[in-house]
């Protein structure tokens, strides 16, 4: 079963409009998957919508969710709707977290960690703690993209846990920032045209995280389970309670 709810940012300055089907009228929509379902949404009357934009400056979308919630997969599907398959930058760092399609660039906000994996352990903080992230740099670079300027964005290497040299990001038509804290900093929040939050049930989220971290990042099952337990208090403090709307409007049967 899935739910959706409008999430209003501080301002919506871009002349973007959502074109609803079946009377679906939210300008900003968040999809919440709280339990798995074997039913096909299409076969059971799922409502869909299109986004139509005609702007001179990049549209900025913020996607927030906990680790393992499928943010990257969700954005790959969404960017394919906007046009073209999302792929890593050609000729760059093979461990880049960035995805680029014909119209869209998606960056992972893990790249703005101010502490590498060792630094977080030494200070006793998780990646969810705002103290482990450089919000000043995040704001400056999102603002630059919004103004049509290229940026030199750092890369957080999920395999080594280190901060790699920066990569050049050119301003796209649609710029997506996905991660734990796209709406945490008020300055960054002001730059967003659309905000999205994914709420995945714990059992599904943790199963996805274990599968991904073992297959793609080489982590052991024991270390992943320990990380999940350590992250729970910070998720409640800095992510879940901050972005989860209190009232959901059911939009799928």
Secondary structure per residue as TSV (DSSP state, phi and psi in degrees):
chain	resnum	aa	ss	phi	psi
A	1	X	-	360.0	139.9
A	2	X	E	-125.9	151.9
A	3	X	E	-129.9	156.1
A	4	X	E	-136.8	154.4
A	5	X	E	-150.6	142.4
A	6	X	E	-69.2	142.2
A	7	X	-	-128.2	114.6
A	8	X	-	-93.2	125.2
A	9	X	-	-82.6	173.0
A	10	X	S	-60.1	-36.9
A	11	X	-	-149.6	154.3
A	12	X	-	-128.5	84.4
A	13	X	-	-86.6	-18.9
A	14	X	S	-78.2	140.9
A	15	X	-	-77.9	51.8
A	16	X	E	-94.4	147.5
A	17	X	E	-134.3	145.4
A	18	X	E	-94.1	135.0
A	19	X	E	-106.7	103.3
A	20	X	E	-82.0	150.4
A	21	X	S	-106.2	151.0
A	22	X	T	55.2	34.3
A	23	X	T	76.3	19.5
A	24	X	-	-84.4	115.7
A	25	X	-	-117.8	5.4
A	26	X	-	-72.2	135.9
A	27	X	S	-74.7	-32.2
A	28	X	S	-126.5	127.4
A	29	X	E	-130.1	137.7
A	30	X	E	-119.4	131.2
A	31	X	E	-98.1	130.6
A	32	X	E	-115.8	117.6
A	33	X	E	-105.3	112.9
A	34	X	-	-105.8	-16.5
A	35	X	S	-158.2	152.5
A	36	X	-	-76.2	155.3
A	37	X	-	-144.5	139.3
A	38	X	-	-89.3	-5.5
A	39	X	S	-76.9	144.5
A	40	X	-	-80.9	126.7
A	41	X	T	-60.5	-38.8
A	42	X	T	-65.3	-42.7
A	43	X	T	-69.5	-22.4
A	44	X	T	-111.7	29.9
A	45	X	T	79.5	30.4
A	46	X	-	-63.4	141.8
A	47	X	-	-91.7	139.0
A	48	X	-	-123.0	164.8
A	49	X	E	-147.3	160.3
A	50	X	E	-114.4	153.4
A	51	X	E	-115.0	124.3
A	52	X	E	-117.5	123.4
A	53	X	E	-130.1	137.2
A	54	X	-	-136.1	93.1
A	55	X	-	-137.9	160.1
A	56	X	S	-92.7	-24.6
A	57	X	S	-109.3	157.6
A	58	X	-	-59.1	141.4
A	59	X	E	-79.6	134.2
A	60	X	E	-114.0	123.3
A	61	X	E	-115.9	133.2
A	62	X	E	-108.4	125.9
A	63	X	E	-118.5	115.9
A	64	X	E	-111.3	141.4
A	65	X	-	-173.9	163.1
A	66	X	-	-73.9	166.1
A	67	X	T	-61.7	136.2
A	68	X	T	87.8	5.4
A	69	X	S	-87.2	-0.9
A	70	X	-	88.0	27.4
A	71	X	H	-59.8	-46.5
A	72	X	H	-65.2	-41.8
A	73	X	H	-63.6	-43.9
A	74	X	H	-58.3	-45.0
A	75	X	H	-71.1	-31.0
A	76	X	H	-61.6	-41.8
A	77	X	H	-66.6	-42.5
A	78	X	H	-67.6	-41.7
A	79	X	H	-65.8	-29.9
A	80	X	H	-66.2	-29.8
A	81	X	H	-68.8	-39.1
A	82	X	H	-71.5	-24.1
A	83	X	S	133.3	115.6
A	84	X	S	87.8	155.7
A	85	X	-	-82.7	138.3
A	86	X	-	-81.3	126.2
A	87	X	B	-135.3	157.6
A	88	X	-	-63.6	156.5
A	89	X	-	-58.5	134.1
A	90	X	T	-75.2	134.1
A	91	X	T	78.0	6.7
A	92	X	S	-102.5	-159.0
A	93	X	-	-64.4	122.5
A	94	X	T	-63.7	-17.5
A	95	X	T	-96.7	13.6
A	96	X	-	-61.0	143.5
A	97	X	-	-94.1	-2.2
A	98	X	-	-81.0	143.9
A	99	X	E	-123.8	135.7
A	100	X	E	-129.7	133.1
A	101	X	-	-123.6	-170.5
A	102	X	S	-59.6	-36.5
A	103	X	S	-119.5	-13.3
A	104	X	E	-127.0	141.8
A	105	X	E	-122.1	127.9
A	106	X	E	-112.8	122.7
A	107	X	E	-113.4	148.4
A	108	X	E	-94.0	128.0
A	109	X	G	-73.4	-6.2
A	110	X	G	-59.7	-23.8
A	111	X	G	-65.2	-13.6
A	112	X	G	-100.9	16.9
A	113	X	B	-60.1	131.5
A	114	X	S	-88.4	-13.7
A	115	X	S	-123.7	136.1
A	116	X	-	-78.5	-176.4
A	117	X	H	-61.8	-41.7
A	118	X	H	-66.1	-41.3
A	119	X	H	-62.3	-37.6
A	120	X	H	-67.1	-39.4
A	121	X	H	-64.6	-42.1
A	122	X	H	-63.8	-36.1
A	123	X	H	-91.8	-5.6
A	124	X	T	69.4	36.0
A	125	X	-	-124.8	157.5
A	126	X	-	-99.7	171.3
A	127	X	T	-66.4	-17.8
A	128	X	T	-77.5	-19.6
A	129	X	S	-71.7	126.6
A	130	X	G	-54.7	-26.2
A	131	X	G	-66.0	-16.6
A	132	X	G	-94.6	9.8
A	133	X	B	-131.8	146.6
A	134	X	-	-98.3	88.1
A	135	X	H	-74.5	-25.6
A	136	X	H	-63.8	-47.2
A	137	X	H	-66.6	-39.9
A	138	X	H	-57.7	-48.1
A	139	X	H	-61.7	-48.0
A	140	X	H	-59.1	-40.0
A	141	X	H	-80.3	-36.3
A	142	X	H	-65.1	-40.1
A	143	X	H	-62.4	-42.2
A	144	X	H	-62.0	-44.0
A	145	X	H	-62.2	-42.8
A	146	X	H	-59.4	-30.6
A	147	X	T	-88.7	4.4
A	148	X	T	83.0	23.0
A	149	X	-	-107.9	145.9
A	150	X	-	-74.8	155.6
A	151	X	E	-132.5	157.4
A	152	X	E	-105.8	96.0
A	153	X	E	-94.3	134.7
A	154	X	E	-65.8	166.6
A	155	X	E	-126.5	125.7
A	156	X	E	-94.1	121.5
A	157	X	-	-87.6	110.7
A	158	X	T	-72.2	-18.2
A	159	X	T	-80.5	-50.4
A	160	X	T	-87.8	-21.1
A	161	X	-	77.4	14.1
A	162	X	S	-107.0	166.0
A	163	X	E	-95.2	116.0
A	164	X	E	-86.2	166.4
A	165	X	E	-56.9	156.0
A	166	X	E	-70.8	160.5
A	167	X	E	-123.3	152.0
A	168	X	E	-83.6	127.3
A	169	X	E	-119.3	120.5
A	170	X	-	-88.5	149.0
A	171	X	-	-67.1	126.4
A	172	X	-	-96.8	-177.2
A	173	X	S	-71.8	-39.5
A	174	X	E	-128.2	124.0
A	175	X	E	-116.7	120.0
A	176	X	E	-112.5	127.6
A	177	X	E	-109.7	116.4
A	178	X	E	-120.6	139.9
A	179	X	E	163.2	-157.5
A	180	X	S	-79.0	-32.8
A	181	X	-	-130.1	42.3
A	182	X	T	-69.0	-21.9
A	183	X	T	-114.0	10.8
A	184	X	T	-73.6	-45.0
A	185	X	S	-86.1	126.1
A	186	X	H	-59.8	-35.8
A	187	X	H	-65.7	-42.1
A	188	X	H	-68.2	-40.9
A	189	X	H	-58.1	-36.4
A	190	X	H	-64.7	-23.9
A	191	X	H	-86.6	-12.0
A	192	X	-	-78.9	137.4
A	193	X	S	-92.7	-32.5
A	194	X	E	-137.6	144.1
A	195	X	E	-123.6	137.1
A	196	X	E	-132.4	136.8
A	197	X	E	-128.8	130.0
A	198	X	-	-103.2	123.1
A	199	X	E	-112.5	105.8
A	200	X	E	-109.5	139.5
A	201	X	-	-59.6	149.7
A	202	X	H	-58.5	-41.8
A	203	X	H	-63.1	-42.1
A	204	X	H	-70.0	-45.8
A	205	X	H	-58.5	-46.9
A	206	X	H	-70.1	-35.3
A	207	X	H	-64.1	-42.7
A	208	X	H	-64.6	-41.9
A	209	X	H	-63.9	-44.2
A	210	X	H	-62.0	-45.7
A	211	X	H	-61.4	-45.6
A	212	X	H	-67.7	-48.6
A	213	X	H	-67.5	-30.5
A	214	X	H	-76.5	-43.9
A	215	X	H	-77.0	-41.8
A	216	X	H	-100.1	-26.5
A	217	X	S	-117.1	-1.3
A	218	X	-	70.3	20.8
A	219	X	-	-82.0	151.8
A	220	X	-	-81.3	158.5
A	221	X	H	-61.4	-40.1
A	222	X	H	-64.3	-42.5
A	223	X	H	-68.3	-34.8
A	224	X	H	-68.1	-44.6
A	225	X	H	-62.0	-39.8
A	226	X	H	-65.1	-39.8
A	227	X	H	-64.2	-41.3
A	228	X	H	-60.4	-45.7
A	229	X	H	-64.9	-40.3
A	230	X	H	-68.8	-28.5
A	231	X	H	-81.5	-21.7
A	232	X	H	-54.8	-49.3
A	233	X	H	-61.3	-40.6
A	234	X	H	-71.4	-32.2
A	235	X	H	-62.4	-45.9
A	236	X	I	-63.7	-37.1
A	237	X	I	-77.7	-38.0
A	238	X	I	-117.2	-15.7
A	239	X	I	-119.3	-68.5
A	240	X	I	-57.1	-53.4
A	241	X	H	-71.9	-21.1
A	242	X	H	-77.2	-30.9
A	243	X	H	-118.0	-13.8
A	244	X	-	-79.2	113.9
A	245	X	-	-62.7	150.1
A	246	X	S	-79.4	-25.1
A	247	X	S	-122.0	123.5
A	248	X	-	-101.8	138.0
A	249	X	B	-100.7	114.3
A	250	X	-	-65.9	126.6
A	251	X	-	-121.9	-9.7
A	252	X	-	-121.4	144.5
A	253	X	-	-73.0	360.0
